[in-house]
Amino acid sequence: MIAIDIFILLYNNLKLKYMNKSTSYVLMLLAFALAIACSGKKDSDAVANNDEWPEMDEFHMVMAESFHPYKDSANMEPAKANAAEMARVADKWASAALPEKVNNDEVKASLAQLKTDATAFTQIAQSGDSTKIGEALTNLHDVFHKLQEAWYAGGKEHDKH
C-alpha cells in the first residue's frame, strides 16, 4: 500500500509537468495491475506454505527406509539401524508448528503417539525379539499412515503401500 501511495504522489507531481492524458491512464492501469499482482502473491504464498509439511516428509523417508525392507522381505536390519533417527525425527515433527489444515486435537494426539512409539521402538529394536520388533514397527507405521491420511485426504483412506 505504501508503494501505491508513493506512486500516486509521484504521478500527481509528474502529471502536472510532463504527461498527457493517455500516458496518465496507462500508468494508473499499470499501478493497479501491480497492486493486484502483489496482493495475490501473498495469498498464494500462504496457500503454498499450507501445502507443505516438511517434517512429515522427513519422517516418511526414514520410515520408508525402515518399514519396506521388513514388509517386503522380513529384513529388520534397516529398522534397527534407523530406530534412533526415527525417534529423533518423530520428536522434531511433534515439536514443530502444525499447518493450519491439520492443526487439530486428533493430529496433535497422533503426533504425540508417534513420538512415544518411536522412542519406545529404539529400545524394542535393541531387544533382538523379532516378533516384538515387527509388531512395534508395524504399529509405528500405522500411526504414521493415520497422520498421512489426515494430511492428504482429510481423514479419508490414503493409498496403502
C-alpha positions as CSV (number, residue, x, y, z in Angstrom):
1,M,0.0,0.0,0.0
2,I,2.9,2.4,0.7
3,A,4.1,1.8,-2.9
4,I,0.7,2.8,-4.2
5,D,0.7,6.0,-2.1
6,I,4.2,6.9,-3.3
7,F,3.2,6.2,-6.9
8,I,0.1,8.4,-6.6
9,L,2.2,11.2,-5.2
10,L,4.8,11.0,-7.9
11,Y,2.1,10.6,-10.6
12,N,0.3,13.8,-9.4
13,N,3.6,15.7,-9.5
14,L,4.7,14.4,-12.8
15,K,1.2,14.7,-14.4
16,L,1.2,18.4,-13.8
17,K,4.6,18.9,-15.5
18,Y,5.1,16.3,-18.3
19,M,2.3,13.8,-19.0
20,N,-0.6,13.8,-21.3
21,K,-3.9,12.0,-20.5
22,S,-3.2,8.8,-22.3
23,T,0.2,8.3,-20.5
24,S,-1.6,9.0,-17.2
25,Y,-4.2,6.3,-17.8
26,V,-1.5,3.8,-18.8
27,L,0.5,4.4,-15.7
28,M,-2.6,4.2,-13.5
29,L,-3.5,0.9,-15.1
30,L,0.0,-0.5,-14.6
31,A,-0.1,0.6,-10.9
32,F,-3.4,-1.1,-10.4
33,A,-2.2,-4.3,-12.1
34,L,0.9,-4.2,-9.9
35,A,-1.1,-3.8,-6.7
36,I,-3.3,-6.7,-7.6
37,A,-0.4,-8.9,-8.5
38,C,1.4,-8.2,-5.2
39,S,-1.6,-8.8,-3.1
40,G,-2.4,-12.1,-4.9
41,K,1.2,-13.3,-4.3
42,K,0.8,-13.1,-0.5
43,D,-2.3,-15.2,-0.7
44,S,-0.7,-17.8,-3.0
45,D,2.4,-17.9,-0.7
46,A,0.1,-18.7,2.3
47,V,-1.6,-21.5,0.4
48,A,1.8,-22.9,-0.7
49,N,3.0,-22.9,2.9
50,N,-0.1,-24.8,3.9
51,D,0.6,-27.4,1.1
52,E,3.8,-28.5,2.6
53,W,4.6,-30.4,5.8
54,P,8.4,-30.9,5.7
55,E,8.5,-32.8,9.0
56,M,6.1,-35.4,7.7
57,D,8.2,-35.8,4.5
58,E,11.4,-36.2,6.6
59,F,9.8,-38.8,8.8
60,H,8.4,-40.6,5.8
61,M,11.8,-41.0,4.3
62,V,13.2,-42.7,7.5
63,M,10.0,-44.8,7.9
64,A,10.1,-46.0,4.2
65,E,13.8,-47.0,4.6
66,S,12.9,-48.9,7.7
67,F,9.5,-50.4,7.1
68,H,9.5,-51.5,3.5
69,P,12.5,-53.9,3.8
70,Y,10.7,-55.5,6.7
71,K,7.4,-55.7,4.9
72,D,8.8,-56.9,1.6
73,S,11.4,-59.4,2.8
74,A,11.2,-59.6,6.6
75,N,14.5,-57.7,6.8
76,M,14.6,-55.9,10.1
77,E,18.2,-54.6,9.9
78,P,17.3,-51.2,8.4
79,A,14.6,-50.7,11.1
80,K,17.1,-51.5,13.8
81,A,19.7,-49.2,12.3
82,N,17.3,-46.3,11.8
83,A,15.5,-46.6,15.2
84,A,17.3,-43.7,16.8
85,E,16.9,-41.5,13.7
86,M,13.2,-42.3,13.6
87,A,12.8,-41.3,17.2
88,R,14.8,-38.0,16.6
89,V,12.7,-37.1,13.5
90,A,9.4,-38.0,15.3
91,D,10.4,-35.7,18.2
92,K,11.2,-32.9,15.8
93,W,7.9,-33.4,14.0
94,A,5.9,-33.5,17.2
95,S,7.5,-30.2,18.3
96,A,7.0,-28.4,15.0
97,A,4.2,-25.9,14.3
98,L,1.3,-27.6,12.6
99,P,0.0,-26.4,9.2
100,E,-3.5,-24.9,9.5
101,K,-5.4,-27.8,7.8
102,V,-4.1,-30.3,10.3
103,N,-4.0,-28.1,13.4
104,N,-6.5,-30.1,15.5
105,D,-6.6,-32.3,18.6
106,E,-6.7,-35.6,16.7
107,V,-3.5,-34.8,14.8
108,K,-1.8,-33.5,17.9
109,A,-2.7,-36.7,19.7
110,S,-1.4,-38.8,16.8
111,L,1.9,-36.9,16.7
112,A,2.3,-37.4,20.5
113,Q,1.6,-41.1,20.0
114,L,4.1,-41.3,17.1
115,K,6.8,-39.6,19.3
116,T,6.1,-42.0,22.2
117,D,6.0,-45.1,19.9
118,A,9.2,-44.1,18.1
119,T,11.1,-43.6,21.4
120,A,9.9,-46.9,22.6
121,F,10.9,-48.5,19.3
122,T,14.5,-47.6,19.9
123,Q,14.5,-49.9,23.0
124,I,12.5,-52.7,21.3
125,A,14.8,-52.6,18.3
126,Q,17.7,-53.4,20.6
127,S,15.9,-56.3,22.2
128,G,16.5,-58.8,19.4
129,D,13.0,-60.1,19.7
130,S,11.9,-60.3,16.0
131,T,8.2,-60.6,16.9
132,K,8.2,-57.5,19.1
133,I,10.3,-55.5,16.6
134,G,7.9,-56.4,13.8
135,E,4.8,-55.6,15.8
136,A,6.2,-52.3,17.1
137,L,7.4,-51.2,13.6
138,T,4.0,-52.1,12.1
139,N,2.2,-50.1,14.8
140,L,4.5,-47.1,14.3
141,H,3.9,-47.3,10.6
142,D,0.1,-47.4,11.2
143,V,0.3,-44.2,13.3
144,F,2.3,-42.6,10.6
145,H,-0.3,-43.5,8.0
146,K,-3.0,-42.1,10.2
147,L,-1.1,-38.8,10.1
148,Q,-0.6,-39.0,6.3
149,E,-4.3,-39.7,5.8
150,A,-5.2,-36.6,7.8
151,W,-2.8,-34.5,5.7
152,Y,-3.5,-35.8,2.2
153,A,-7.2,-36.9,2.3
154,G,-8.7,-35.1,5.3
155,G,-9.1,-38.4,7.1
156,K,-10.1,-40.4,4.1
157,E,-8.2,-43.6,3.3
158,H,-4.8,-43.0,1.8
159,D,-3.2,-45.3,-0.7
160,K,-1.6,-48.1,1.4
161,H,1.8,-49.5,0.4
